[in-house]
Amino acid sequence: SAFDSEHFMREADAVLAAEQQQQQQQLQQARDEPGGQAGDGVAQGPEQDEEDVFQPSKGNVAFGSAADGWAFRLDQFADMYSVKLGAKPAALAAALWGDWAYLPKEKRVVRARARGGQAARRTMFVTFALEPVWKAYSVCDGEDAKAVLGPIVSARGLAAQLPAKVLQGTDPRAALRAVLRAWLPLSEAVLGMTVAHLPSPAAAAPLRVPHLVDGGSNTALLGMGGSSSAGIQSVAEASSTAEQQQLDEATSAEVQQQLERTYSHLCASSSAPDAPLVVFVSKMVSVPANLLPRAPGETPNLGAGNAAGEVFLAFGRVFSGVAREGARVHVLSATYDPRLPGQQRQTAVLRGLYLMMGRALERLPAVPAGNVCAIAGLETAILKSATLAGSPAALPLAPMTFQAAPIVRVALEPQAPGDMAALAQGLLLLNRLGLAQRCSALVCPSERGVCGQDECVSHQPA
């Protein structure tokens, strides 16, 4: 149960904390012994010898403030100071994180640790990264904003991005945010780190797709792990009941060929004109209908909205092909079987494609594979998530899984019995917008109420 899982996690954390504390005590005892070294008496496992995955010197760690809208990576400061210090950016980035100090008079890098009674020197990270930011934040302590931030604007060439009245305002915090956002943009630090260290959609597709279509029946349909004739036979013999739709051997072979063709395009994240369309919708997003951009004179035709004037947009990623506005697609549920195209499938039209940039939406005519987008016109066809395909001969992608289990149950009831309809409408919105919630209705003879947090249950009188 969820309670047992949570109890087990607490016990596991306690055991790991005790082991870590014991290792630290052994390490300290080894250091305190005369002639002892740091590694004496402490088991050095393979985990301790492995290099840390996240290291600021590698450029995969960013420092910043989301509240003030700025961030930086060490390689950014390395590029700033490389010409001035006459060093290579890669070598300077490695020296900016560690026990290294810079001697400006001698123009060389030395160890920052104290030796022979000398005081410890400030590390290069403090000198070149933290101190300029700390100095900028001194305007919040009463320092003159123009005197502190003016040199940063002139030295970094930010005058074209900042109007002169920014430094002359009465709010030093606003001036600080404007200068830091122009000097160290948060988006540049995070997105630059993403581009540099994460694989592109085309490079990640061969590793990602096998997990998205993994499963016993999917393996048989694709003919993986056996000969093509065995795969065709498994499709032909898929169903034996009278109620299910039967496919002859020729149709089965054609379906399998289309499945294998779709799978190959998925593994390549292909956006070729002949690539089959496959889109996975991960969630539904509610937005006001008046915020959707439209062409002049265009009437909104985005599907059904609610009484509050909001519409649901399907947020998803295009894994293969090109999604185009006005295209008719097949909406496949997680349990859809291409051998039974008449079940768990419906069709819909892509009424609009949008690029989501925070709260803003930008209209797009087409979205190629590897990109994410918001799609209008699917709110009556998708509850939470689904797979969109250009052909019924497609495999649904694996739905999103969550590690957390429902652990809280809350009982609710409307303050006035007449508000039961509004409460039911709110449950429907919660069920659609909340990925971890499961809402269902139970008919009870005398109770009115709703209970649930991850599992919401509505009680209505019979």
C-alpha positions, 0 to 999 in steps of 0.5 A, a space after each residue: 500500500 501507499 502507507 507501507 511504501 512511505 514507511 519503507 522509504 523513511 526506514 531506508 533513508 534512516 539506514 542510509 543516513 546512519 551508514 553515511 554518519 558512520 563513514 564520516 566518523 571513521 574518516 574523521 578518526 583516520 585523520 586524527 590518528 598520527 600519520 593517518 591519511 584520509 582513506 585509511 580504515 574506510 572502505 573505498 567502494 566503486 561509488 566513491 571512485 566515480 566522478 560526479 555527474 553534475 559539476 559546475 566546471 562541466 557547465 551542467 550546473 547553473 547558479 542564479 535567482 529565479 525571483 530576480 530572473 538571472 542565472 549563469 554558468 561557469 563557462 559564461 564567465 570563462 568566456 567573459 574573462 578568457 581574453 582579459 586573462 589570456 587563458 583558454 575558456 575551457 581551462 579557465 572554466 575548470 579553474 573557476 571551480 575548485 581550490 584555485 586563486 588568481 594573483 593579478 600582479 603575477 598573472 598566474 593561478 595558484 592554490 588557494 589553500 593556506 600554506 606556511 602560516 599564510 591566510 587562505 586566498 579567495 578562490 577564483 569563483 568568489 573573485 570572478 563570479 560571486 563578488 560582481 553579483 554581490 556588489 550589484 546586490 549592494 544597491 539593496 543595502 542603500 548604495 547608489 544604484 547608478 554608481 554601482 550598476 553603471 560600471 556594469 552596464 558600461 563594461 558589459 555593453 548593456 546600454 543598448 538593452 537598458 534605457 537610461 531611466 532604469 538607473 535613475 528610478 527610485 526603486 533600486 530593486 527594479 534597477 538591479 533586476 533589469 541590469 542582471 537580467 540583461 547581463 545574465 539572462 536566466 533563459 540563456 543560462 538554462 537553455 544553453 545548458 540544455 542544448 549543450 548537454 542534452 541529446 537532440 530529439 533525433 539523437 535521443 529517439 533510438 534510445 527513447 522509442 523502445 521504452 515508449 512502445 515496449 510490451 509483449 504484444 507490441 514486440 509481437 506486432 513489430 516482429 522483434 525477437 522473431 522472424 517476420 513470418 512469426 510476427 505475421 502469424 501472431 497478428 493473424 492469430 491475435 483474436 479468436 472470439 466471435 465478438 472481435 474483428 478478424 483480419 485475414 493474413 494479407 491484411 495482417 501482413 500489410 498492418 505489420 509492414 505499416 507498423 514497422 515503417 512507423 517504428 523506423 520513422 519514430 526511431 529516426 524522429 523523422 519529419 520527412 513528407 512521407 513520414 507517418 504522423 505520431 504525436 503523444 499528448 501528455 496533458 490537457 491545459 485550460 486557457 481562456 478562449 480570448 487569448 488564442 491568437 486568430 487571423 483577422 476576420 477568423 471566427 474561432 472554431 476550436 471545439 467545445 468550450 465551457 461556461 467560463 469561456 475557456 478551452 482545453 489545449 492538448 499539450 504534446 510532442 511530435 515524435 514522427 511526421 509533421 503535424 499540420 493544422 486542419 489534418 484529421 488524426 486518429 486518437 488512440 487510447 493506451 489500450 488500443 490494438 491495431 489488430 482491432 481498429 474499430 475499438 479504442 479509437 476515434 478521429 478528430 481534426 487539429 483545429 489549431 497549433 500553437 507554440 507555448 511561450 509561458 502564458 503567450 501563444 503563437 499560432 503555427 501552421 505546422 510542427 515537425 517531429 522533435 518539437 512540442 506544441 499545443 493543439 486545439 480541437 481535441 478536448 472532446 476526444 482526449 480526457 488526459 493523455 492519448 496518442 495521435 496517429 495519421 493512420 489506424 495502423 499505429 501503436 499507442 505510446 506508453 502513458 506517463 507513470 508516476 512513482 507516488 501513490 495516493 496517500 491523502 483522502 479528503 471528504 468534501 460536500 457543497 455548502 449549499 445542496 444546490 451547488 452540487 452541479 458546480 462541485 461536479 463540474 469542478 471535479 471534471 476539471 480536476 480530473 482532466 487537469 490533474 495528472 495524478 488524480 483519478 475521479 469517479 462517481 459513486 451513487 449512494 442512497 443518502 450521501 452528498 460529497 466528494 473525497 480524494 486528493 489523488 483519487 477523487 470520488 463523488 457521492 450523489 444520492 440515488 
